[in-house]
Each structure stands twice: as structure tokens, then as C-alpha cells.
């Protein structure tokens, strides 16, 4: 996993793809899941970095 400190607090899909080192199809499937919708910034296609960290730690 790439260093998360280098990324902004709000992540685009391409950022999540780079962080997780997964393909485009896998990334879009993941961000459309109910788990990821919990930390999506309303009315955007952006996601909270804090939410991603919590998800990676298994807390979401």
C-alpha cells in the first residue's frame, strides 16, 4: 500500500485504485458497495481518506 500521507483528505476513485493497487473494475465495484457508500462525500464522487483507513483496519 502506498503511503497515505501523500494523498489528500478527500480521495478520487483513481486515488483509491493507486492506494489499494487494484484494477479499475475492482475499484469501481468496491466504491459502489454499501461499505464504501458510508464514507462517500455527499453529492460527489469523492471519498474520505479517514473512512478508507477505518475500512482498511476493519472498523467499518
Steps between C-alpha positions, in 0.01 A plus 500: 500500500630845411558754774164653584653826623582592141130503409243774571234457769238451229577225249394449140444151360841512331662567839325200657614289205862605554489456878352152483692402186196346335351526154247752376211251492576381855524859623162600358339184640645584838390865508148398399476264798293593805814510717661769287182705463530566875798728447414655165490880505135593423422615145848411370703204381751558779573295809637578845860385555417450868214271398732301276749459785225379734381256234854367452525448877172307495313758708237569235 
